[in-house]
Amino acid sequence: MADFVLDTRLQQDSVDVGNLGLCNVRLMNDSRFPWLILVPRVADIIEAHDLADGAQAQLWREVTDTGRVLTRLYDADKLNVGALGNLVPQLHVHVIARNDGDSAWPGPVWGQGTPRPYARRAMDDELDRLRSSLPVTWMMARS
């Protein structure tokens, strides 16, 4: 996976949580929603069908497992999962815990309101919570 390079827009809009077997897990820097992005660490992948069959299965397993953790941590009423890629073509999957009454409910989160970046302390707390709940590997220097 040495040729993998994360799209600059994903780098700017999110913070590294750590790595699962296939995906880099990132926290979207919008405190309004518990919102993770999973990016397969494979070079030049645009669509899920571009992945080998085993990697496709692993991607959906990691999305499912991540969704379960978000649902539990945030007592979610609904889990939104999407891989749009219209603005950032690199394959990435959004996994968002939603609750009845959140600021975009019942509509999608994309294009709704103005993102509220995490305060530094809140970001650190959120990253600690996620890293202790997800089976990610993480190196402090990457934060």
Summary of the structure (lengths in Angstrom):
residues: 143
radius of gyration: 14.4
end to end distance: 19.8
largest distance: 42.3
contacts: 389
relative contact order: 0.22
helix: 33%
strand: 21%
